C-alpha cells in the first residue's frame, strides 16, 4: 500500500517500508539527469512513485511561489512559515531527478493521514528541517493539465490485459471495475487522455508503475490512492478538484446503494474504503485550496466553493450523505480545525448572499442550505462560535446587517425593501382591483409562511443541542435588548432593526412558544412561567409597572431571591412578550399612522388634485398593501391569539393565585378576590396587558374574521376583572382602552363586517352580565383625574365609547337588571350617583361649548359669504380666520359626538331609573341644565346655530331637542322635578316651551307625545306662578344660616368633622361626588362622616316662619 494512501486512510506502515522509501529518495537525489534517463526502466515501482510525488511537490511549490501565495499561520494552522522554491520540468511524469528539491519534501512517514499530519510537530519522522506543512505539500499533488506521452499498448499488451482479466477473481474484477467506474479512469489508451465524450482518463503513470512491478494490467486496492493522485494532478484547468471529487462520490453512492440492495458485504467494504479517501481529499481541497494548482478564483473561494452545491447553483448538488460523512470524518480527529476553516467561510458566504437579495431573488435555496447545515450539530457549534455570530457593534442595525443570522431575518415585503412592493403592486397600480390586491397578498403570504417555517427550523436546530443552546438563546435575547429604542416615539433606523426583521423575529418566537401554549387542565399556565425572571432582566426592571412604583418595586425585589437558572419556557415566554411589544405592536402603530396620512392626502387631493400628490398617494397605498401582507396574515393572527390567550390566563391567575388557581376550568368570582391584588402581579410591566388589548382592537378594526373561530372568554374575563377591580392597575389609561374594544363589537348597520358570533359575544358573556356595567361606570368616574396635563381632554374619548357600550347593553335584560341593581343603593356616595354626577357635568360642558362654537362657526361662514367684507381683510387676517374656523370645527366635531351620547343616556336612564336624578343634590342641576339647552336650541337666538353642512359636525338640532323633551316627559310625573324646573329663574321661560311645542309639530312628532310635553309645560308654568306668589323676602340672613359655598339659606345643615364648618347637606354631597375631601382643609371626607346639625336646622326653620309672618 503506497505512502499517500496510508496517509489519507490513516493506515500504519512498517519500519522497513519507511527506511526503503528514505533510501530510495536519497538515491534519487544523488543521480543526475542522464543516469535517470538511462536507468529509468530499472527503477522499482516504489522509486518511480516517490519521484513522481517529488516532482508534483516541486510544481506545487513553484506555482505557489509564482502566484505570490504565502502560506502562513494566520491563514492556515498547518502552513509553514516560508515559501518553497524549486526548479521544475515540463513533464511531471518524468521520473528523472535532475532538479533540486528541498530535503524536507523527500521523506514522510507512511502512517500519516492528511488530517493527523497537521497536528504532528517534532515527533514526526522526517529528514532534517522538515515541517508538517512541507510534508503535506510533498504528498499533495498539484492540479495541472498535462499533455503526456504515455507508452503505447500494442496488440500483444491488449491481449495480455484481456488474459490478465480472465485470471482475476470476481472480487479483484469488482475492485478494478469499481475504481475505473467511480474515478472515471482506464488502463486502455484512447486517442486522447480524456475523450471528447467525457470518457475515462487514461492512467499513463500508473501503467508504467504496473509494468515495473509486474503487477499486470488491472487496478487493485493498493493502487487506489495512486489513481486519485494521478487523476487530480491532471485536472482540466477550468474544473475544480472538488467538483471532480463530488462526481466520484455521487457515482460511489449509487454503487453502494446497488450493493446494499444485493447485500454484497465484501463489495461494500471496498466501496466504503473509496468513500473514505474521497471524503479525506475533499476536506483537504476545501480547507487548503492553495496547496493545489487550481484556477485562482477557485483558490479564493476556498471552502466557500461548497456553497454553490448547497444552494444548487446551476444544477450543482451535494450527494445525500456527503455532508454528514465529511463532518464525521474530520470531527472525530482531535483538535482538527478543518471543519471550522471550511464552514466559517460557508456560513459567511451564505449570510453575505442573503444580505444582498430581496424577495424578488432566489432566497429559498440559501435558506435551504442554512437549514441543511444547522441540522448537523457539529456545524451548529461552528456557527454559534463564528467571530460575527454576535456582531461587533451592539445595536439593532448591526444584529440585522452585520451578524451571521441577521440577514436571514430581513426577507420581507415591507417597504423596507421598496423595490419589492413596487414590483408586486406598483407596476400597474392604476389598474389593480381589490381582488387583484387580495390575490397578490395571498401569494406573498404563502412565501412568507415558508420563510418563517424555515427560520424556525434553523433556530430550533440550534436550540436543541446543549452545546449551542446557550449562545442561541443569548443571540435571541440580545436581538430584543438592542431594539429597546423601537418603543420610543422617534426611532433611529441606523441603530434599530427594520420592520421586516422584527416581524420575522416575532413570528419565529411565537413558533418557539407554540408547544407550551396549549391550555392543559392538569398543568395550568402559572405553573410553567417563573415570574421572578423579570427581577434579573434589566429591561423589565426599567419598565413602568402595573401597580408598583419604582421605589415599591425596588423594595419588593429585595424580598425575592431570583432563581439560579430559569427554564427555557420562561425565557422564551418573556422574550416573546417583549419582542412583540418592540416589534409587531410598534409596526401596527406605524401602519395605522400611515392610514391616517393616506386619508389626509386623499382629502386634500379631492379638493386640489396634482400629479405629485397622486404619486404620494400611490406610494402610501403600496406601503399599506405591503404592511397588510404581513400584519393581516391569518397564520400570524392564529399564533398571536394563542400566545395572548395563554398570557391572559397567566395574568388572571397571577392576580390572586389562591382564588384563581383553577382558572379557566373554574369560573371567576370577582367578589372573592383580594381587594388590593398582590405585589407579584403589580410588578409586571404595563405592556403585558396593554399589548393584548391593542392587538384585539387592531383585529376588530381591520380583520374581525380572525376572531370568529377562537375562544375569547379569557380575554373578556380579564377585561371585566380589571374594570371591576380597577385598583389593581394604577394607570387608568390602560383600562381606558377596554370600552373601545367593547364598542368595536357593536354592530354598525347593514354594511358592518362583524359576524353574528362576535356581535352576540358580549351580550351572552356571563361574567360581563354581572360586572361589566359596574366596571364601566367606575372607569367613567376614575378617568376624570389621572394627573396628566391633558387629562381633562383625554377623558372624553373613553367616555364616548363607554356611552356607546352602555347604550347598546341597555337593550339586553341581563345588563339592564345589573344596572338597576346598582341604582337601588340610595346612598349618595354610591357608584351610580358618582357616575351620574360626572355624566351631568360632561353633558353641560360639552353641549354648552359645542353650541357656542357653532355660533362662532356661523359668524366666520357669514363673513366669508360676504365677499365685500371678506376682501377688505388682509391676507394675514383671512389666514387667521381660516385657522380659527378649522379649530372651531375640530372641537365641535369631537364635543358634539360625545354630547349626543350623554344627552341620549340621560334620556333612556331617566325613563327606567328616575329616582337618583331627583335626589336633593341633583334635581336642581338636572332641571336647570334642561332649561338652559331648551333655550339654546329653541329660543330667540337659535338662528345663530344654523351652519352649513351641520351633519359634518354631528349636529342634529331636531335630535337633540327630542332627547331633551323626552327627558322632561320622563320626569313629568314627579312634583320635585316640576318645582325645580319652575324655580330656575335664569332659564325657565314659558314662551320657549311654546316654541318647542310648535317645533315638535313641525318635525312630525305624534300628537300624544306633544300633549304630554304640553301638559308638563303648563304644570311648570303654574308652579312658577305659585312660587312667585309665595315669594318671601329673606333678606338680612344671619351668616350662620348661609351655605359657605353657595351663599344660599341652608335647608339641611351638617357639620364637617375636621374643619368644624356648617354646610348644606345637598351642597357637600354634590361636592363629594367629585372630590372625597373637605373643601376647606382637604382632609378626607365621606358622606358617612357628616354630622347632622338639628339645632341649627330648627333655628333656620323658625327664622323663616318669622319672616313669613311679618310679610303676611
N, C-alpha and C positions, 0 to 999 in steps of 0.2 A: 504494500500500500504506500503510495507516494507521500512525500512530506506535506504538501499543501492540503491534501485530502485529510491527513491526520490532523492538520492544523484546523481545518474547517470543522471536522467532525468531532474533534476532541479525543481522538483515539491515540493512545500512547505507542511509541516505537521502542525497539531495544537499543541498547548502547552501541552494539556493533554497527547497526544501521547508521546511527548518528556519526560514529567515527568514520565509517566509509564515506558518508556524504562530505565530511570535512576534508578527508584525504583527496577525494575527487576534486573538490573545489581548489585545494592547494595545487594539485597537478594542473588543473585547467589554467590557473592564473600564471603558471610558470612556463607554459608553452607559448610559442609565437604563432603568428598567423599561418605561416607556411606549414608548420607541423600539424596544425589543426586541420588544415585542408587535406593534407596527405593522409592523416590518420583518422579522419572523421568516421570512416566506416568501421574502424576498430574500437571505437568508444563503446562503453556499456550503455544500456538504456538509462540507468540512473545518472550517468555522467551527462548524457545528452539532455535529460530533463533539467538537471541542475544548471547547465549552461544556458538553456533556453530561458529559465527563470531569471538568471543573472542579466541576460540581455533585455528582458521585459522590464526589469527593475531599472536598468540604465535608461531605457526610453522614458519611463515614468518620471525619473528624476530630471532628465533633460527637458521634458515637456514642462514640468513644474518650474524649472529654472527659467525657461524661455518665456513663460507666461507671467513671470514675476509673482508666482504664488508662494508665499512664505507660510509654511505650516508652523504655527507656534502654539503655545499652551493656551493662549486666550481663545483660540478658535477650536482647538481640538485637544482633549485631555490626553490623547495618545501621540501627539505630534512631537517631533524632535525640534530642537531649537535652531538648527542650522539648515542650510539648503544643500542638497546632494548634487554635485556637479560631475557629469560623466561625458564621455565621448561615445557616440552611438554609431552603429552601422545602419545602412538602409534596410537590410534584410534581418528581421528579428528571428527568423527561423534558422539563421546561420549559427552553428554551434562553435565557431571559432572564437577564441578569447583574445582577439588582437586589439582589445580596447581595455582601458584601465577602469576597474570598478573598485569602489571603496571596500575595504575588507569587511566592514560592518554589514554589507549586503550579501556576503557569501555564505554565511552559516546560520542555521536556525534549528532549534531542537524540533524534532519530529512530533513531539507530543503536545504541541502548542496549537490552540484553536484561535480563530480570528477574534473571539471575544476575550478569552482569558489572557491572550498575549498583551493586551493593552494594560493589564494590571501587573504584569511582571516588571520587576526592577532589576537590581543587581544579581538576583538569583537566577536570571535567565542564562542558559548555556549558549553563549555567543563568543565570537572572537573579540579580540581587544578593540575597545571603542564602540562596541555595538549597543544601540539603544532599542527599546521596544518598537519605536516608530520605524526605525530603519529596517527592523525585521519584517514589519507589516509591508513596508514598501518593497522589500526584497521578494516577498512572496505574493504581492498583488500585481496582477497583470494590467498593463495599460490597455485602453480601448483604442486601438489603432486599426485603421483599414489597411490591410496588407495585400499586396499582389505578389504571391509566392510562385515559385516554380517547382511544384511537387514532382516527385519521381512518378513516372508513368507506369500504370499497371497494365501489363500486356496480357495477351490471351491466356498465357500459362499461369499468370498470377490470378486472373479472374477464375480460372479453373481451380486453382489452389484454394481460393476463397470459398468456392462452391463446395469443394471437397471438405474443407475445414468445417463448414456449416453443417454438413451431413453428419460429421462426427460429434457435434455438440449435443449435450444432454438437453432435455426440454427446459431445464432450469437455466442453463447457460444461454440457450437461444432466447429465452424470455428476457434475460438481462440485456443481451445485445440489442434485441429489437426495441426494448423499452427505452434504453439510452438514446438510440437513434430517433425514436419517435418523440420522446419528451424534449430532447435538446435540439432536435432538427439537424442532426449530423449524419454523415455517411462515410464509409470506407471505400465506396465506389466512386471513382473520378467521373465528373461530368465535364461539359465544355467550359464551365466557369466555377469558381469557388462556391457561389450561390446562384442557383439557376434563376432565370428571369421570372419564372412562375412561382417563385417563393419556395423552391425546393430545399433540400437539406444541405448543410455546409460540409464540404469535403475536408476531412481532418488530415491535413498534409503532414504536420509534425508527428502526430500520433502514429501514422503509417510507418514512418522511419523508426519510431520507438518500438513499435510492434515487431518490425523486421529485425532490428538489432537484438531484441530479446527472444527472437524465435518463438514468439507467442502465438503466431497465427493471426490471420486477418479477422478477428472478431473482438468485440468490446466486452470486457468483464468488469466486475465491481471495482477492482483495484485501479481501473483507469477512469473512473467516474470524474474525479477531480481534474484529471488531465484534460478530459473532454471539455469541461466547463471553462478551464483556464484558457485553452486554445480558442474556444468559441468567443469568449468575451474579449479576448485580445485582438480579435479580427472583426469587431462590430462595425457596422456601417456608420459613417460619420454622422448622419442625421438621426440616428437612432440611439436612444439611451440604453445603457446596460440594464437599468431597472425594468424597462418595458419588455426587454427580452426575457428577463427572469420571471416576470409576471406571466408571459405567454407560456413559458415552460411549466410554471406552477399550474396554470389553468389546464394544460394537457395532462399534467400529472394527476390532478384531482379527478378528472374524468376516468383516467385509467384505474385509479384506486377504487372509484365507485363501481366500476365493472368487476374488479376482482373481489370486492367486498360482497357483491351480489352472488358471485360464484364461490365465495368462501375459500379463496386461494391464499392461505395463510403465508406460505413461503414467498409468493409473489409480493404480497403486501409488505413483507419485511424489507425487501429490496426497494420497493417503491417509496416506503417511508424514509429510507436512507437518502434517496434522492431528494425528497421533500426537505429533509434537514439541511442538506448542503445548499439548496436553493434559498431557503429562509436565511441561512447564515450569511451568504453572499449578499442577499437583499439588504440585510441590516448594515453591512459594511458600505455598500454602494450608497445607501441613504444617509448614513451618518458621516462618512468620509468621502464625499464625492470627488474631492480634489486629488485623491490617490489614483484616480483613473484618468486616462487620456480621453476625455469626452468633450463635447461641444461646450463652449464657455457658458452659454445660457443654461445648460443642464447642470453644470457645476454650481452656478449661482443659486439655482433653485434648492439644491441640497435635498433635505428631507421633504421640502415643500412639493417636490415632484409627485408625491403620493396624493396630494390634494386633487390633482386632475382625475385621478382614479376614484377618489372618494365622492366627487361630485359628478362623476360620469361625463366628464367633458369630452366632446367629440366621440362619444360611444365607449370611452375607456371605462373599465370596471375591474375592481379587485375580485379575484376568485373568492368564493364564500368563506373559506376558513383561513385565508391568508393572514388577515389582521390578527386574529387570535393566536395563530401559530407564531407570528413574528413577536408578539408580546410575550408569549410563553417561553420562547427560545431565549430572549435576552433578559427577561425579568428574573429568570432563575439563576442568573450569574451574578454573584455578589458584587456590589459596588460598581456594576457596569452602568455607564451613562448613555449607552447607545439609544435607548428608547427616549430618554429625556432630550437628547440632541435632535432626534428626528421629530418628535411630536411637539416640542416647543415651537419649532418652525411651522409645523402643520397648524396648530391652534392659532398662531399669529396670522398665518396666511388666510385661514377661514374667516377670522374676525375682520381682517382688512378688506376682504372681498365683500363681506356683509355690510361693512361701513359705507361702501361706495355705491350701493344699489338701493332701489326702492321696490315697491310692489309692482312696478312695471317691468322689472327684470326677473330673471330666474333665481329666486331666493330659496326655493324649496329644496334644491339639490344641496345647498350649503347647510340648511337646517338638517337635512337627512344625514349629511356627513357628520355633523356635530352629534346627532343622536347616536350614530353608529360608534363614534369614538367614546362618548361618555358612558356607553353601556358597558364598557370594559373598565373594571375597577382600576387597574394599573394606570390606564391613560387618564382616568379621572384624577388620580393622585398627581400626575404630572400637570394637569390643567390647574388645579387649585394651588399648586406651588409655582405656577408661572410668574415671572417677575412683574407682569402687569395684570395679574388676576384682580388685584386691588390697584387702582390707578395711583399714580404718584400724587396727583392733586386731589384733594379731598372735597369735592363738591359734586352736585348732581350732574352737571355737564360732563365732568370727567368720567363719572361712572357710566354714562351713556356712550361717550365717544372714545374714551381712552382706556377702557378696561377690555379684557378679552370677551366677556359675555355681553357687555353693554350693547354693541351693535345688533345683536340678535333680538333685542327687545325694542328696537326703534322702527321695526317694519310696521307701517301704518298707512291709512288713507286720510288721516287728519291733514289739515292744511300746513302742518309742519313740513310736509313734502308737497309743495304747491303743484308740482307737475303731475302728481297722481290724480288729484281732484280735477285738475284742468283736463287731463286725458279722458277721464271717465264721464265728467259732467259738463266740461266747458266747451268742447269742440262744437257741439250742436245745441247749445243751451236754449236757444230761442225756439227750437223745435221739440224739446223734451216735454212729454206729457207726464202727468203724475204717475201713470203706470210705468212709463219708461224709467223714471227715477226709482220707483219701487223695485223694478227688476234689476237695475244696476246695484242697488243696495243689497239685494238678496244674494246676488252672485259674489259680491265682495265679502259679505258676511261668511259665506262658506269658506273662503280663503282665510279669513281672519280666524275662524274656528280652528282650522288646520294649523295655523301658526301657533295659536295658544296651546293646542294639544301637544305640538312638538316641543315648545318651550317648557311645558310642564314635565314632559318626559325627560328632557335634558336635566332639569333641576332635580327631579325625583331620583334619577340615576346617580346624581352627585350627593344626594342626601342619604341614600340607603347605606353605603359603606361607612363604617365608623371613621375610616382614615380620611374621608373627605367631608364628612357631615359638618364638623365644627366650622371649617372655613367657608362652607357654602352658606350656613346659617349666618355667619358673620357678614358675608357679602350681602345677603338679603337685608340684614339689619342696617348695614351702612347705607344701602340704597335708600332706605327710608330716612335715616338720620340726616343725610346730606341734603335732603329735599325739604327740610323744615320751612324754608323761606317760601315755599309754594302756598302756604296758608296766609301769607301777607297780602295786603291789598295790591302792592306793586311788586312784581317778580322780575328779577334779572334773568333773562333767558340764557345767559352765558355762565350762570352759576347753578342753574337748576335743570332738571331733566324735562324733556318735552312732554306734551300731552300724550303722544303715541307711546313713548316709553312707559309712562306711568300707567296708562290704560292696560298695556300688555302685562306690566308687572303685577297690577292688581288682579288681572284675570288669572295669572299663574298662582298668586297667593290664595285666591278663592278656591282654586282646584286643589291646592295643598290642604285646605281646610275641609274640603268636601267629605272625606271619610269619617270625620268625627262630628259632623253636624247633624247626623240623624238623631231624632228625638226618641231615645230609648227609655221606656218607662222604668226600667231597672237601674239605669245609670243616667241620672239627670245632669244637665249641663254644669251645674255648680260643682259637681264632684270632679269635673275634668279640668276646670280652669283654676289656676293658683293665682288669686287676685293680688297677692303681695308682690307680684312681679313688677308692678308699677313703682314700687318703692325703690327699686335698684336701677330703673331706667331713667336716665337723666331727662329725656324728652317728656316722659309722663310726669316727672316731678315738676316741670315748669308749666304744665297745663293749668288752666283755670278749672277748679274742682266743682263738682255738682253742689256740694253743700259746705265743705270746709274752706275756711280762709287759708291764706298762705301760712300764717302762724299756727293755726289749728292743725294743718297738715304736717308741719314740722314736728309738732308735739306728738301727733298720732304716730308718725313714722318711728319715733324713738321707742314706742311701746311694742313695735312689731319687729321680729327678727327675720330678715329675708332668708329664704332657703339657699343652700349652697349651690344647688342645681335645679333649674326649672325644666319641666317636661317639654318635649318637642311640641306637644299640643298647645301648651300655654304660650310658648314663644311665637308659634305660628299664628295663634288667635290674636294676640295683641299687635303683632307686626302687620297682620292683615287689616285690623281695625284702623291703625294709623296710616297705612298705605292708602286705604280707601279715603280717609279724611284728606290726605295731601294730594291724592291722585284724582280718582273719579269724581268725587264731590266738588273739587275745585274746577274740574273740566266742565261739569254740568253747570256750574255757576257762570262760567265764561260762555258757554253755549247759550244760556238764557239772556246774557247781556248782548250777545251778537244778534239774537232775535229782536231785542228792543231796538238796537241800532238799525236793523233792517226795516223795522216798522217805521221808524222816524224818517229814513231816507225815502221810503215809498210815499209817505205823506207829502214830503217836500216835492218829490218828483211829480206827484199828481197835480201840483199847483204850478211848478216851474220845471218842466222836463228839460233834460240836457244829456248829451252823449256821455259826458264824464260821470254824471250821476247814474246813468244807466249801467255804465261799466262797474261802478262801485256796488250797485245793487246786485249785478250778476255775480261778482266776486263773493259777496256775502251769501248769496244762495249756494254757491259751491261750498263755502265754509259750513253752512247749515247742513247741507246734504252729507258732506263727509263726516261731520260730527255725529249726525244721526245714524250713520252706518255703524259706528261703534256704540254710541250711547243708547240706541234703541234696539240693540241686538237682543232678541228674545233669550238666547242662551245666557248672555251676561246677566240678564234680569233674573233668571232662574237661580244662578249661583248667588247673586246678591240677596235675593229674598230668602234663600235658605240660610245664608250667613246671618242676616239681620233677625230672622225668626229665632235662631239659636241665641243670638245676643240678647234679644228681648226677654226670653225665658231666664237667661242668666241674670239679667238686671233685676227682674221681678223677684227672683229667689234671693238675690243679694240684699234687697231692701229689708227683708225680715226673714232670715233663714229658718227661724223657729216655726213661723206660721206658714211660710211658703215653700217649705222643703219638698212637698209632694206635688207642687205645681209643675206641669199643667194637668196631670192626671186628676188632681183635686182642685175644684174651683176656688177662686179668691173670695175672701170675705174682708172687705176693706175696713169694716168696723173693728176687726180684731187686731189690726196691725199696730205696731209700735208708733205712737204719735210723732216721735222725734226722729224715726229712722235709725240708722246706725252709721258709725264712722267709716266702716269698710266701704259701704255704698257711697257715702259722702265724699270719699277720697278719690272716686273715679272721675275721669275727665268729662267735661261738659259735652264734648262732641260725641260721646258714646250714645247719648240719647238724641242729640240734635241731628246727627247724620242719618239715623233711622227715619226720622220724620221727614227730613229733606228729601230722601230718596223716594219714600212712599208718595210724597206730594208731587215729585217730579213725574212719577209714573201716572198718577191720576191726571196730570195735566197733559202729558204727551203720549202715553201708551197705557191707558187704563186696562186694555185687554190682557196685559201681562199679569194683572191681579185676579183675573177671573177664575183661575184654576188652583189657586193656592189658599192656604189657611191664613186668615187674617186675625183670628180670635186673639192670639197673644199680643199682637200689636195694639189692638183696641183695648185689651185688658190693661196694658201698660199705660196707655194714654188716659184711661179712666182713673187708674190708680193715682197718677201724678196730678191730675186735675183735682181729684178729691183730697189728696194729701199733698197739696202744693208746697207745704213747708219742707218737704224732702229735698226740694231744689231751690237754691237761693235766688237764681236768676229767673224772674217771671217770663222773660222773653223767649226762653227755651220752650216753656209750656205754651206761650202765646201763639206758636205755630200750629198747635193742635186744632183750633177751630177752623183754620184754613183747610186742613185735611178733611174734617167733617163736612165743610161747605162744598168741597170738591166732589163729595159723594152724594150731593143733592141733584136729582135730575133737572136738566135745564131746558126742557121742552122737547119738541119732536126731533130736532137736529142733534140732540145730545148723544155722545158716543158711549155713555155709561151703560153697562149691561144691567139687566134686571137684577142679577145676583148682587152686584155692587150697590145698586140703588136701594135694595132691601136689607143690606147688611146691618147698618146702624139701627134701623127700626126694630130688628129682630135680635140684636146683641143683648144678651141677658144682663151682663154687668152694667152696661150703659143705661139700660132701662131703670136701674136702681140709683145710679150715682152720677150720671152724666150731667143732668140739669143743674144739680147742686154744684158740681165742679165748674161748669161754665159760668155760673153766677159768681162763684168765688174768684175766678180769673178776671171777670169783668170788673170786679172791685179791686183786686190786687194790682192790676196793671196801671192803676191810677198813679201810684207812687213807686217809681223804680230807681230814683236817684240820679238818672241821667239828665243831661242838659236838654235833651229833646223829648223827654218822657211825655210832656203834655200833648205833643202832636203824635208821637209814636203810638199812643194808646188807641187812637181811633181805628187803625186798621184791624187789630184783633177784635175790637168791639163790633166792628161792622160784620165780621164773619160770625161772631157769637150771635148777633141779631138774626142773621140768615139761618143759622142752625136751629136756634130756639123756635123761630117761626115755622120751620119745617117739622120739628119734633112735636110741635103743639097739635099737629094733626093726628098723632097716634095716642091712643088711650093710655098706654103704659107710661109714656113720658108726661102726659098731662096730669095724670094722677100723682106722679112723683113731684111735679111742680106744685100741685095743690097741697101736698103734704108739707112742703117747706113753708108755705104761707100760713099754715094753721098755727104756727108758732107766733103768738100775738106779741111777744116781747119786742120792744122797739129795736133791740140790738140783734135781731135775727139776721141771717144771711140775706133773706129776701128783702128786708127793709133797707139794708145797705145797698143791695143791688138796685132796688127801685130808686133810691135817692140819687145814685150815680147816673142811672138811666134818665132821670128827670133833669139833672144838671146838663148832661150831654144834649138832650133834646132842646133845651133852652139855648145853650151856647151855639150849637150847630145851626139850628134853624134861624136864629137871630142874625148870626154873622152871614149866613147864606143869603138871606133876604136883603141885608144891607149891601152886600157885594153885587147882588143882581141889580140894585138901583145904580150902583157905580158903573156897571157894565152898560146899562141903559143910557147913562149920561154920555159915555165915550162913543157909543154907537150913534147917538143922536148928533154928536159933534161931527163925526166922520160923514154922516149923511148930508150935513150942511156943507156943501162944497165951498161956499164962500168963506165961512168961518174957519173951515179946516185949512184952506190955503193961506189964511192970514198967519197961521202958526209957522214958526221957523222949523227947519229940518230937525233940529235937536228936540224941539217941543213935540213934533209929531212922533219922533222916535220914542220919547218918554211916554207919550200917551199909548203907543202900541205896547210898550213894555208893561205899563200899568194894566192894560186890558188883558194881556196874557196872564199876568199874575192873578187878577181877579177871576179869570176863567178857570185857572188851575185850582184855586182854592174852592170856588163854588162847586166844581165837579166833585171834588173829594168830600166836601162837607155835606152836600145835599144827598150824596149816595148813602151816607150813614144816617142823616136826618130823616130821610124817608123811612128807613127801617126802624128807627127809635120811635117815631110817631106811630108807625103801624103797630109796634109792640105795645105801646100804651093803649092802643085801641082794643086789641084782642085780649090783653090781660085784664083790662077794666071790665070786660064783659063777663068773664068767669070768676075773677077774684077781685072784686071792687073794694073789699073792706080795708086792705092795707093802704090803699090810696086815700082813705077817708079818715085816717088817724089824725089827731090834732096837729101833729108836727108836719103833716103832709098836705092836708086838704087845701089850705090856703095857697100853697105853692102851685098845686095842680090847677086850681081854678084860675089863678092869675096868669099862668102860662097859656092856658087855652084861650082866655080872653084876649091876651096880647096878640097871639098869632091869628086869631079870628079878625082882629082889627087890621093886621098887616096884609092879610090875604083878601079881605072883602071891604076894608074901609075906604075912605076917600082917596088915600094915597096908593091904592093897589095898582093904578095905571103905571106907576113908576117901575113895576116889576115886569112889564111887557118887554121882553128882549127877543132878538132874532134867534131862531132855532133853539127854543127853550129845551127841547129834548137833548140837545148836545150837552146841556148842563145837568141832566137828570131832573129838570124842573117841570113838574106837572101840577099846577096850582089846583086843578079840579080834584086830583087825587089827594093832595094834602088837605084841602078843605073838607073833603068827605071823611077822611080819617079823623079829623078834629070833631066834626059834627057827630060821628059815630061815638066818640068818647063822651061827649055831652049827653047823648041819649042813654048810654050805658049807666051813667051816674044820675040820671034824671029822677030816679025814684028815691034818692037819699036827700033828706032835708039839709043835712050839714053841708052837702056839696052846693045845693041851691043857695044857701046862705053865704057860702064862701064866694060864689060867683057874684052875687049881688053886692057884696060889700067891697069888691075890688074897685075902688074909686078911680084908679088910674086907667083901666082898660075896659071896664064894663060899660057898654053903650047900647041902648035899646035899638037905635037906628041901624047899628051894624048887624044885629040879629035879623032885622027886617030885610036888609040887603042880602044876607046869606040865604034866607028863605027864597028870595027871588032867583038867586043863582042856582039853588038846588032844583028849582022848577025848570030853569033854562037848560040845565045839563041832563034833565030827564030822570031825576030821582023819583021813585014811586010816591004817590000822594000820602000813603000811610006813613012812609018814612018822614016826609015833610011835616006831617001832622004831629008826629012825636017830637020833633025838634021845636016846632012852633009852640007846642004845649009847654015844653020846658022853658022856652024864652019868656012866655007870658008869666010863668011862675016866678022866674028870676026877676022880672020887672016888678011884680007885685012885692016880692021880698025886698027889693031895693027901696020901694016907696015906704014900706013898713019901717025899714031901718032909718030912713030919713026922718020919719015921724017920731021915732023913739030916740032920736039923736039927743045925747046929753052932753053938756059942757063939762068935760073932765079936766078942765084947766087947773093950774096950780096943784099938780100932783106931787105929793111928797116923794122925795128921791128914793126912799126905801121901797116904794111901790113900783118903781120903774125897772124894767129889764135892763141890765147894764150893757147889753149888746144892741137890742132893737129900740130901746128907749120908748117902749110901749108899756102900758099897765099890765103887770103880771096877772095871769089867770090862775096858775098853779105853781106858786114859788117853791123852789127846793134850795137846799144849802149844799154848796160844793165842799167836800170834806177837807181838802188840802188848802185851798185859798180862802175858805170861810166866807164866800160871797154868795148872796142870794140871786137866783136867776130863774126865769120862767122855764118850766119843765119842757114845753114844746121847743123852746129855743135851744136848750142844751142837748136834748135828744137829737135834734136835727144836726147840731154840731158834731155829736159823737158818731153819727153815721158816716162822717167824712174823716174824723180825727179823734182817736181814742185818748185824748189828753185834755186836761183842764186848760181852757183858753186863757187863763190868767197867770198860771205859773208853770204850764207844760208838764205837770205831774200826771201820771197815768190815771185814767178815769173811765169808769164804765157806768152804764145805766143803773146797775145794782148798787153802786156806791153812792148814788144820790140820796140826800137826807130830806124827807118831806118837812115842810115848814107850815103846819096847820095854823099856828097862832098868827103868822104874818098873813096867811091866806084869809083868815077871818077878819083881820083888820082891813084888808083891801075890800072885802065884800061889804063891810059896814060903812066904809068911806063912800063906796059907790051908791049905796042906798041913801045916804045922807045927801049926796049930790042930786039924786033924782027927786027927792022930797023937796029940796029947795027950788028945783026947776018947775015942779008942779005948782 
